[in-house]
Amino acid sequence: MARFTFPLFTRCRRETALLMRLALPMCGAQLAQAGMGATDVIMSGRASATDLAAVSVGSSIWLPLMLFMTGTLMGLTPIVAQLRGGARMPRIRPYVHQALWLGLALGMAASLLLWFAVTPIFRLMDVPGPVARLSTGYLAAVAFGMPGVALFQALRAFSDGMNHTRPSLWISLIGLGVNIPCNYLLIYGGDGLVDLFGSGLPLWLRELPALGAVGCGIATALSMWVMCLSMLLYTRRSLTFAPIALWKTLTWPHRAMIRELLYIGAPIGVAIFVEVTLFTLIALFVASLGEITVAAHQVALNYTSILFMLPLSLGMALTVRVGNTLGASRGSEASFVAWNGMLVCLVVALLNDAILWLTAAPVVALYTHNEAVQDLAMSLIFLAMLYQISDSLQVNMAGALRGYKDTRIIMAITLVSYWLVGLGGGYLLGALGIPGLTPPLGVHGYWLGLIAGLTVAAALLGWRLWRISKAVSDGLMEIPQS
């Protein structure tokens, strides 16, 4: 028994170390990008309530678009990971170029939507006139950055697939470093500079206009392009990518390669979009329950979302590790990598539960001094502890399946689990109740729906991962080669 256990423990420890080496920089990058959103909200809120509302409404439109683009371009990661694992380096460059062409097209399409489609959406949402006008200007400014962020995400997907995740961390921190001062300068203008540095500034600086929400949009677009250009420069200069010769020659659009990228990536984009809209729609339903409920819901969701960054990053890293192993034609090893990842994410989920249990009360007190909001937020956080395990498992199972290039099933399972079970069940419990059993449960009903949806997703994705990993391991199924 000991002879069997010790080698297995050594093997698990080695694989876990490789996984964490990939995941931790990814986690830092996710936190840095979340920090940009938090900065926008905090700084626009100090300008005026209208500016804050304009940024909040505008963000609810452009963020899902950006996440859909990001998910679609993530189709490049398993392709690059498998090619690298199989030591087929010359095949990588043309795929990266196709992802860049695809990213440019998606970015331009997103820009056009933000320029021309938001006014009808605001009318449909019955957004107040002043907020709609400011938000339209904010989105028009953000639209200039959408091609930049799409190109950045394509290059990030390439870098991640090459097992090189640190650039996304450092470049995301650069983006945050650009976003904060640009926000301050453009939102508050000359008056803000005078408040910060005094009246001894040159006249032209003191007379800079305060652009409010529109300035926030310009700062966001600038950050996007800085991140894009920084990643482009890094991939050009880094010795790590020298064997790829990424910028030596340009590969023009190739229909078959772009079709493969979309075949793998588009379902990922749809799955991410479905997840984002789930939380957006629940927020809209909760909005009718009063300001105390809305505030508590937002506090609990914001805090638990921060802790979710590590399981999310583990799932992204697992895509790379499974892809590397399959590229080297080691199907049995890929199965071990995938299920070892499930064990790691289970430990992380339990750690998150412990953090929530120990820190929830003081952290919630930092968000608000309102006792009613604190009490309700605490009850929601305790519900969140129930879904930490299922949420961590489902996102890591999806990550492993992406490594197998098995993405369409993720999209189908996400649609059923999130919208039918999560949203439908949440609305049933929260707004209607179960006749003869329970009255409407309010916000707790919506959170119980989330628990049910995430649990169903984890069960279905686990079944799919077991089935495909066993088939590949037993030699009954082959993963298509790029």
Buried (B, 14 or more C-beta within 10 A) or exposed (E): EEEEEEEEEEEBEEBBEBBBEBBBBBBBBBBBBBBBBEBBBEBBBEBBEBBBBBBBBBBBBBBBBBBBBBBBBBBBBBBBBBBBBBEEEEBBBBBBBBBBBBBBBBBBBBBEBBBEEBBEBBEEEEBEEEBBBBBBBBBBBBBBBBBBBBBBBBBBBBBBBBBBBBBBBBBBBBBBEBBBEBBBBBBBBBEBBBEEEEEEBEEEEBEBEBBBBBBBBBBBBBBBBBBBBBBBEBBEEBEBBEEBEBBEEEBEEBEEBBEBBBBBBBBBBBBBBBBBBBBEBBBEBBEEBEEBBBBBBBBBBBBBEBBBBBBBBBBBBBBBBBBBBBBBBBBBBBBBBBBBBBEBBBEBBEBBBEBBEEEBEEBBEEBBEBEEBBEBBBBBBBBBBBBBBBBBBBBBBBBBBBBBBBBBBBBBBBEBBBBEBBBBBBBBBBBEBEEEEEEBBBBBBBBBBBBBBBBBBBBBBBEBBBEBBBBBBEEEBEBEBB
